[in-house]
């Protein structure tokens, strides 16, 4: 008799566990995103502030130009888009969901400059 109770209980646990998993909704890339039209402003506002990636701190890579960003694009993608650890909380926290969406679209579209 106990066997007949165990299997339905395991099934219920599995259903509840899978049902509680949420997939992050990401808005579609329905526009052309380029460095010049969208990404440069995001980086200037959030990354190239004094003491960070503006070139004044020799410890950090500058992100002032398209070429400088492209030299560390994997790092930018990982830290800002995937981990959401840049910019750090002390500097205003992670990017907004819209900024992250635009960066994702730009990356998916091949990181065009113009």
Helices and strands as residue ranges (DSSP letters): H 2-20, I 35-39, H 40-46, H 66-71, H 73-76, I 77-82, G 89-91, H 97-108
